[in-house]
Amino acid sequence: MVSKLRVTLMLVLLIAIPLLTACQSQQTPGPVSIKVLSMEQAGPTVEEMNSIVQEFNKANPNIQVQIEYVSYDALHDKITTAMASKPPAYDVFLVDDIWYAEFAKNGYILDVTDRIPQTTKDKVFKAAWDITTVNGRTYGMPWLLDQKYFYYNEKLLNDAGISAPPATWEDMLAQAKTLKEKGIVEYPIVWSWGQYEAAICDWVTLLYGNGGAMVDDQGKPKFNDATGVKTLNWMIQTMDDGLTNPASVSYVEEDVRNVFSQGKAAFATNWNYMFDLVNFQKDQSQVTGQIKMSLMPAFANSGVQSATINGSMGFSVAATSPNADAAWKYIEFLTSEDVQNRYSAHLLPVWQTSFEGDAGQKLQALSQVTQATVPMFNEQFPFAHVRPKVSYYPEASKALQLAMQEALTKQKSAQQALDDAAAKWVGLAQ
């Protein structure tokens, strides 16, 4: 009797287990989780980015995006660390223009050339594709089409009897001297010259605005020539003359914004995001309604009308992500023309079609911010310069950051500091 019962139970189990397994395999899987790494400075605010994520998650219940933010200066190393694990810690991450060559070489980012329709390619600024393209292959969607702008406090200038912003850097120094002599502001100029990538951005703006260049036609360092030395000595002299805030040697862009928003500077360079925060957000600024932008100055007799830094970025899929299709779907949504137009207060679209005809008028009319930033973008962007796109750029940049810091703090002469950095660049290229 017992043995028959055992046989019966065994038969039941033999039938039930496959059925149970089959039922389990037919259960609807949970949503795919996509982890995104972005930054918390420049571009849309964290609140705006979170809103975009919520929109996407609601429209795509089978994909759930989780987003994390770090400072710009932590972003590169966070990505390289994440790519050491399999699967990687992030499926999608924000990539600076200057990292694409390195990341493509190391196999960190997915080649998406064949995922991008020709219609998309045609509608986006050609300069935007230069951000995410390496050796003819595309590794992401352009997202942050940005450049540094020249900001001035119109009220402070008017208080000093100055009726127009400077057209040259020499004009700016003359106006700064007037502001200082009249006691309107102690240090009229503030920069982001700390030992970070921010300093390189200001350096490119000033160097190219003096008729100089970072590298020559063969890609060899050129920043240590007579023009480069002259430019760096000019930077030092502005501090010696008490016109540049001496704390600039430790500042990044957010420090510049904080000083400027307190009315403690009349002139500054910064990215697009600062305009709204200093001019319209009373909880962020003491100088709302006083701030204007104008074409970035250049040096007199340089043969250059204007020069600025192209600080653009793109979003890419991790090459080893197990959820590449879902990750790319999120990037397509995030960088779409509709989303970029709706969140354009701190980030102008990469879509050229957004600036044309009726679309351009609608974009400009979206807010008080875009009324100023759209025409300023169009005026300034033709003068934007990129940093060298080489796989060793992070190490090369650190060498130049150090050189600038050594010269600005007078540990070395401008010539010696730049020569040392150039030698480091040559060594890295070999």
C-alpha positions in Angstrom: 0.0 0.0 0.0 2.8 2.4 1.0 4.8 1.6 -2.1 1.8 2.2 -4.3 1.3 5.6 -2.6 4.9 6.5 -3.2 4.6 5.6 -6.9 1.5 7.7 -7.2 3.2 10.7 -5.6 6.2 10.3 -7.9 4.0 10.2 -10.9 2.1 13.4 -9.7 5.4 15.2 -9.2 6.8 14.1 -12.6 3.7 15.6 -14.2 3.4 18.7 -12.0 7.0 20.0 -12.1 7.2 20.4 -15.9 3.8 22.1 -15.8 4.9 24.4 -13.1 8.1 25.2 -14.9 6.1 25.9 -18.1 3.8 28.3 -16.3 6.7 30.1 -14.7 8.4 30.5 -18.1 5.2 32.0 -19.5 4.9 34.7 -16.8 5.3 38.3 -18.0 8.8 39.5 -17.2 9.3 42.6 -15.1 10.3 45.9 -16.7 13.9 46.2 -17.9 15.9 48.5 -15.6 18.1 51.0 -17.4 20.7 52.8 -15.2 21.8 56.2 -16.4 24.7 58.4 -15.3 24.5 62.1 -15.9 25.9 65.3 -14.4 24.5 67.9 -12.1 26.0 71.0 -13.6 25.3 72.8 -16.9 22.4 71.8 -19.1 18.9 71.0 -17.7 18.5 71.0 -13.9 18.2 67.8 -11.9 14.5 68.5 -11.6 14.1 68.8 -15.3 16.1 65.6 -16.0 14.0 63.8 -13.4 10.8 65.0 -15.2 12.1 63.6 -18.5 12.8 60.3 -16.9 9.3 60.2 -15.4 7.8 61.0 -18.8 9.7 58.1 -20.4 8.9 55.6 -17.7 5.2 56.4 -17.9 5.2 56.0 -21.7 7.3 52.8 -21.5 6.1 50.6 -18.7 8.3 47.8 -19.8 11.4 50.0 -19.3 12.2 51.7 -16.1 15.0 54.3 -16.1 17.0 55.0 -12.9 19.2 58.1 -13.1 22.2 59.1 -11.0 24.0 62.5 -11.0 27.7 63.4 -10.3 29.7 66.5 -10.8 31.4 67.0 -14.2 34.8 66.5 -12.7 33.8 63.1 -11.3 32.0 61.9 -14.4 34.9 60.5 -16.5 36.4 58.4 -13.7 32.9 57.2 -12.7 32.4 55.9 -16.2 35.7 54.2 -16.6 35.3 52.5 -13.2 31.7 51.4 -14.1 33.0 49.8 -17.4 35.3 47.5 -15.4 32.4 45.4 -14.2 30.3 43.0 -16.3 27.6 43.9 -16.9 28.6 47.5 -16.5 27.2 49.6 -13.6 25.4 51.9 -16.1 23.7 51.2 -19.4 23.7 54.9 -20.5 26.1 57.7 -19.7 26.8 61.3 -20.6 30.1 61.6 -22.5 32.1 64.8 -23.0 33.2 65.6 -26.6 36.9 65.2 -25.5 36.3 61.6 -24.2 34.8 60.0 -27.3 38.1 59.1 -28.9 39.3 57.4 -25.7 36.1 55.6 -25.0 35.7 54.4 -28.6 39.3 53.1 -28.6 38.8 51.2 -25.3 35.5 49.7 -26.4 33.4 51.4 -23.8 30.6 52.8 -26.1 28.3 51.2 -28.5 28.7 52.0 -32.2 25.2 53.3 -33.1 26.0 54.4 -36.7 23.4 52.1 -38.2 20.7 52.9 -35.6 20.4 56.6 -36.6 18.0 57.3 -39.5 19.2 59.6 -42.3 16.3 62.0 -41.5 17.8 62.5 -38.0 21.3 63.0 -39.4 20.0 65.7 -41.8 18.0 67.6 -39.1 20.7 67.8 -36.5 23.6 70.4 -36.7 26.6 68.9 -38.5 28.8 70.3 -35.8 26.7 68.2 -33.3 27.6 65.0 -35.1 31.3 65.9 -34.7 30.8 65.5 -31.0 29.9 61.8 -31.1 31.8 60.7 -34.2 35.2 59.1 -34.2 36.9 58.0 -37.4 33.6 58.1 -39.4 31.6 56.0 -36.9 29.0 57.4 -34.5 29.0 56.4 -30.9 26.0 58.3 -29.4 23.4 61.0 -29.9 24.5 64.6 -29.4 22.6 66.2 -26.5 24.4 69.2 -25.0 25.2 71.6 -27.8 26.9 74.3 -25.7 29.5 77.0 -25.7 30.8 79.5 -23.3 29.1 82.9 -23.4 30.3 86.4 -22.3 28.1 87.7 -19.4 28.1 91.3 -18.1 26.2 93.1 -15.4 24.5 96.0 -17.3 23.6 97.8 -14.1 27.1 97.9 -12.8 28.4 99.1 -16.1 25.8 101.9 -16.2 26.6 102.9 -12.7 30.2 103.4 -13.9 29.0 105.4 -16.9 29.8 102.6 -19.4 27.1 102.4 -22.1 28.1 99.2 -24.0 29.9 95.9 -23.3 33.5 95.4 -24.4 34.3 94.2 -27.9 37.9 93.2 -27.1 39.6 91.9 -24.0 41.6 95.1 -23.8 38.2 97.0 -23.7 37.1 94.8 -20.9 40.2 95.5 -18.8 39.7 99.3 -19.4 36.1 99.0 -18.2 37.1 96.8 -15.3 39.7 99.4 -14.2 37.0 102.1 -14.3 34.6 99.9 -12.2 37.4 99.3 -9.7 38.5 102.9 -9.4 35.0 104.1 -8.9 34.6 101.5 -6.1 31.6 99.8 -7.7 33.2 96.3 -7.4 36.5 95.2 -6.0 37.3 92.5 -8.5 35.3 93.2 -11.7 36.2 89.9 -13.5 35.8 86.3 -12.4 37.0 83.2 -14.2 37.0 79.4 -13.7 40.8 78.9 -13.6 41.0 76.1 -11.0 43.1 73.1 -11.8 40.2 71.4 -13.6 38.9 71.1 -17.2 37.1 74.4 -16.6 40.4 76.2 -16.9 41.1 74.6 -20.2 37.8 75.9 -21.5 38.7 79.5 -20.6 42.2 78.9 -22.0 40.8 77.8 -25.4 38.6 80.9 -25.5 41.5 83.2 -24.8 44.1 81.4 -26.9 42.0 81.2 -30.0 40.8 84.8 -29.3 44.4 85.8 -29.6 44.9 84.1 -32.9 46.5 81.0 -31.3 45.7 77.3 -31.4 46.1 74.2 -29.3 47.8 72.1 -31.9 49.2 72.5 -35.4 48.2 70.8 -38.6 50.1 67.7 -37.6 48.4 67.5 -34.2 51.6 68.6 -32.3 51.3 71.1 -29.4 51.2 74.7 -30.5 49.9 76.2 -27.3 53.4 77.0 -26.0 54.4 79.3 -28.9 54.7 83.0 -28.5 51.0 83.6 -28.7 50.3 81.0 -26.0 52.9 82.5 -23.7 51.5 86.0 -24.3 48.0 84.8 -23.5 49.0 83.1 -20.3 51.0 86.2 -19.2 47.9 88.3 -19.9 45.9 86.1 -17.6 48.5 86.5 -14.8 48.6 90.3 -15.3 44.9 90.7 -14.8 45.3 89.2 -11.3 48.4 91.3 -10.6 46.4 94.4 -11.6 43.6 93.5 -9.2 41.0 93.2 -12.0 40.5 89.4 -11.9 39.3 87.9 -8.6 42.4 86.1 -7.2 40.2 83.2 -6.1 39.6 82.4 -9.8 42.7 80.1 -9.5 40.6 77.7 -7.5 37.2 78.3 -9.2 35.0 76.1 -11.5 31.9 77.3 -13.3 29.6 77.0 -10.3 31.9 79.2 -8.2 31.8 81.8 -11.0 28.0 81.7 -11.0 27.8 82.2 -7.3 30.2 85.2 -7.3 28.4 86.7 -10.3 24.9 86.2 -8.9 25.9 88.1 -5.8 26.9 91.2 -7.8 30.6 90.8 -6.9 31.7 90.7 -10.6 30.7 92.7 -13.7 32.2 90.3 -16.3 32.3 86.5 -16.5 32.3 83.6 -19.0 30.1 80.6 -18.5 27.8 78.1 -20.2 24.3 78.7 -21.3 22.7 77.4 -18.1 23.9 80.4 -16.0 21.7 82.9 -17.9 18.4 81.8 -16.4 19.8 81.2 -12.9 21.4 84.6 -12.6 18.8 86.7 -14.4 15.4 85.2 -13.6 15.7 83.0 -10.5 15.4 85.3 -7.4 16.1 82.4 -5.1 19.4 81.9 -6.9 20.5 85.4 -7.6 20.7 88.9 -6.2 21.2 90.5 -9.7 18.0 89.3 -11.5 17.1 91.6 -14.4 20.6 93.1 -14.6 22.5 90.5 -16.7 23.1 90.5 -20.5 25.1 88.5 -22.9 27.2 89.7 -25.8 29.6 88.3 -28.4 32.7 86.9 -26.7 35.5 89.4 -27.0 38.8 88.7 -28.8 42.2 90.5 -28.5 42.8 93.6 -30.5 45.0 93.2 -33.6 44.6 89.4 -33.4 42.7 89.2 -36.7 39.9 87.4 -34.7 36.4 88.8 -34.3 35.4 86.4 -31.5 36.4 83.0 -30.1 34.8 80.6 -27.6 35.0 77.0 -26.5 32.6 74.3 -27.9 31.7 72.4 -24.7 29.3 69.9 -26.2 28.4 66.4 -25.0 26.4 63.4 -26.0 24.6 60.4 -24.5 25.9 56.9 -25.3 25.1 53.3 -24.6 27.6 51.2 -22.8 29.0 48.7 -25.3 28.6 45.8 -22.9 25.1 46.7 -21.7 22.8 43.7 -21.8 19.9 46.0 -22.5 21.3 48.0 -25.4 17.9 48.3 -27.3 16.1 49.7 -24.3 19.0 52.0 -23.5 19.0 53.4 -27.0 15.2 53.9 -26.9 15.7 56.1 -23.8 18.5 58.1 -25.5 16.3 58.6 -28.6 13.5 60.0 -26.3 15.8 62.2 -24.2 17.5 63.8 -27.3 14.3 64.0 -29.4 13.5 67.4 -30.9 10.2 67.6 -29.0 11.8 66.9 -25.6 14.7 69.2 -26.3 12.4 72.1 -27.4 10.3 71.7 -24.3 13.3 71.7 -21.9 15.2 74.4 -23.7 15.5 77.0 -20.8 19.0 75.6 -19.9 19.8 73.5 -23.0 19.3 74.6 -26.5 18.4 71.8 -29.0 21.0 70.1 -31.2 18.3 70.1 -33.9 19.0 72.7 -36.6 15.4 72.5 -37.6 14.4 73.9 -34.2 16.1 77.2 -35.1 14.6 77.5 -38.6 11.5 79.4 -39.8 8.4 79.1 -37.6 10.0 76.5 -35.4 12.8 79.0 -34.6 10.3 81.7 -33.7 8.4 79.3 -31.5 11.6 78.3 -29.8 12.7 81.8 -29.1 9.2 82.7 -27.8 9.1 79.8 -25.4 10.4 81.8 -22.4 12.2 84.9 -21.4 15.4 82.8 -21.4 15.2 81.6 -25.0 14.3 85.1 -26.2 17.9 86.0 -25.4 19.8 82.6 -25.7 18.5 81.6 -29.1 19.8 84.6 -31.0 23.0 84.6 -28.9 23.6 81.0 -29.7 23.2 81.7 -33.5 25.6 84.7 -33.2 28.3 83.0 -31.1 28.3 79.4 -32.4 30.3 80.1 -35.6 33.2 81.1 -33.4 33.3 78.0 -31.2 36.4 75.9 -31.1 36.9 72.2 -30.1 39.6 70.7 -28.0 41.9 68.1 -29.7 40.0 64.8 -30.1 42.8 62.3 -29.1 42.6 59.1 -27.1 45.0 60.5 -24.5 43.2 63.7 -23.9 42.4 63.3 -20.2 46.2 62.9 -19.4 47.1 65.7 -21.8 44.5 68.0 -20.2 45.8 67.3 -16.7 49.3 68.2 -17.8 48.0 71.5 -19.2 45.8 72.2 -16.2 48.9 71.8 -14.0 51.0 74.0 -16.2 48.4 76.8 -16.0 48.1 76.5 -12.3 51.9 76.6 -11.9 52.1 79.8 -14.0 49.0 81.5 -12.5 50.4 80.9 -9.0 54.0 81.9 -10.2 55.6 78.6 -9.4 57.0 78.6 -13.0 57.2 81.1 -15.8 54.5 80.9 -18.4 57.0 79.7 -21.0 58.5 77.0 -18.8 55.1 75.8 -17.6 53.7 75.5 -21.2 56.9 73.9 -22.5 56.6 71.3 -19.8 53.0 70.6 -20.7 53.8 70.4 -24.4 56.6 67.9 -23.8 54.1 65.7 -21.9 51.7 65.9 -24.8 54.4 64.8 -27.2 55.3 61.8 -24.9 51.6 60.8 -24.6 51.2 60.7 -28.4 54.1 58.3 -28.9 
